[in-house]
């Protein structure tokens, strides 16, 4: 990627797959499409590889930062990139201020999808692109986007004698070369730069094999889409994969331009290293804005980097996802839940600040309740076994930690034995009026209903006692962290956060969660927010952690109205997937996807299902 105006290229392969994010599944087939040093092209390139990798002096950083901050206060404050010398030499016009990243799509008509399915796909991709464009801005170059050809494909051999005039240039074209392709998608010649050969090692005569294409105007990122099949598709999966390609990737961490923290902490950053193992063996990403955001989120003074998922790590322990036990619900965990439960969180956006490649719009941050103010050891395997409002034990029923769903206490492959409340497979959404209530428990499914831990039972019911479980009741806000609830047949009742209340006509009690309801405006079911993201790629995943609430039959149990809610628990869910292909001016990364190797996790049955 060339900075400060990244020109990117991405291939998104839309697949019918369930389970994990498949970003890491394609790493083994990565190819870097960069010609040897000094290899000329038939067009003038805006950047060269040396410019991309060059370090930025302190004075240059300060000068650039001052320049940009005069135009936009929201610009990242760490290590802004310099304009490349090559760009100045070629007089490429660049915007003075960052502008929303321009992502274009290119897709041939699919024989697999119906017209309705195609429109559904296009709507999901459009919403994903719109979301990312609101998050990230870049310094735009006016030149049309042209993608590099792979010299290893079009060239039969390269002059390797360093004393020859045409050292590292193509000497003879391949007889079989046609064009570039990826994952079965043929890239149009209009999108590609030309290529030339030098028949003699010391003579300047050249032969044009392919001329330059016309290029793509007004484009920073190009999405090539090949649809093989779609089932349970949605847009947040595309957002997740786009964010991988644009920076949050173990393949790209070392290329981030802001490495100041490593040097401040006395760490070796000679290769842009930002990943280190803490004293407990947890791999963490240490960059300035990420550490600051995590400090605030967990309310700790420890120097904590963002923890990386260790269950999908490579042989070096590196992962492209956040650790699910610590950042459950984040858009960048390895498994995503349904859209209402996935957050574009501040830790993720802070990571993009630290790339040095973007201006990040932090006003688009969504609140992440998971682990908020829980301290430095939150999410550790040892700490999750203790009493916690986020983790659970046993296999009983309760509430998802956002209280939008009834849930069951479970674990999964990413939780390492920790357990959290995950939404039930069917009828878990309290806000869906079509779900069937348990009348004897006073349940009400309504757009303003939320999940409450309860064991109330109608006094005229034949059973005397009920187990504590997640039940759906209506609620309405009366202030921040203040609300009333209504069960079937009751008046509106004040529900003091952290306590329990009795309901006339019922035995038992209802627990009132603290700092979960009427606390953040952006935590609401899809019908209460702006238009929900349409389905695109859905890989439904079991959430990554369970919270603490042991479900057991309760006989003659009385609840004290002062009982702290901290003894009960709540939880989260996360899932993910997709495939990609990435180019940064002189670099293209091919990523190949193998859906046949993916596992299926059908924990949450989403309302929108697309059968092909």
HELIX and SHEET records of a PDB file:
HELIX    1   1 UNK A   24  UNK A   29  5                                   6    
HELIX    2   2 UNK A   49  UNK A   53  1                                   5    
HELIX    3   3 UNK A   58  UNK A   69  1                                  12    
HELIX    4   4 UNK A   85  UNK A   90  1                                   6    
HELIX    5   5 UNK A  115  UNK A  135  1                                  21    
HELIX    6   6 UNK A  151  UNK A  154  1                                   4    
HELIX    7   7 UNK A  189  UNK A  191  5                                   3    
HELIX    8   8 UNK A  235  UNK A  246  1                                  12    
HELIX    9   9 UNK A  253  UNK A  255  5                                   3    
HELIX   10  10 UNK A  260  UNK A  264  1                                   5    
HELIX   11  11 UNK A  288  UNK A  298  1                                  11    
HELIX   12  12 UNK A  324  UNK A  327  1                                   4    
HELIX   13  13 UNK A  339  UNK A  341  5                                   3    
HELIX   14  14 UNK A  346  UNK A  355  1                                  10    
HELIX   15  15 UNK A  362  UNK A  364  5                                   3    
HELIX   16  16 UNK A  383  UNK A  385  5                                   3    
HELIX   17  17 UNK A  439  UNK A  441  5                                   3    
HELIX   18  18 UNK A  526  UNK A  528  5                                   3    
HELIX   19  19 UNK A  565  UNK A  567  5                                   3    
HELIX   20  20 UNK A  595  UNK A  597  5                                   3    
SHEET    1   A 5 UNK A 103  UNK A 107  0                                        
SHEET    2   A 5 UNK A 221  UNK A 227  1                                        
SHEET    3   A 5 UNK A   8  UNK A  14  1                                        
SHEET    4   A 5 UNK A 581  UNK A 584 -1                                        
SHEET    5   A 5 UNK A 587  UNK A 590 -1                                        
SHEET    1   B 3 UNK A  99  UNK A 100  0                                        
SHEET    2   B 3 UNK A 136  UNK A 138 -1                                        
SHEET    3   B 3 UNK A 359  UNK A 360 -1                                        
SHEET    1   C 2 UNK A 155  UNK A 158  0                                        
SHEET    2   C 2 UNK A 170  UNK A 173 -1                                        
SHEET    1   D 2 UNK A 181  UNK A 182  0                                        
SHEET    2   D 2 UNK A 185  UNK A 186 -1                                        
SHEET    1   E 2 UNK A 195  UNK A 197  0                                        
SHEET    2   E 2 UNK A 207  UNK A 210 -1                                        
SHEET    1   F 3 UNK A 275  UNK A 277  0                                        
SHEET    2   F 3 UNK A 283  UNK A 285 -1                                        
SHEET    3   F 3 UNK A 306  UNK A 307 -1                                        
SHEET    1   G 4 UNK A 420  UNK A 423  0                                        
SHEET    2   G 4 UNK A 406  UNK A 410 -1                                        
SHEET    3   G 4 UNK A 397  UNK A 400 -1                                        
SHEET    4   G 4 UNK A 570  UNK A 571  1                                        
SHEET    1   H 4 UNK A 449  UNK A 454  0                                        
SHEET    2   H 4 UNK A 469  UNK A 479 -1                                        
SHEET    3   H 4 UNK A 482  UNK A 486 -1                                        
SHEET    4   H 4 UNK A 493  UNK A 494 -1                                        
SHEET    1   I 2 UNK A 457  UNK A 458  0                                        
SHEET    2   I 2 UNK A 506  UNK A 507 -1                                        
SHEET    1   J 2 UNK A 500  UNK A 501  0                                        
SHEET    2   J 2 UNK A 510  UNK A 511 -1                                        
END                                                                             
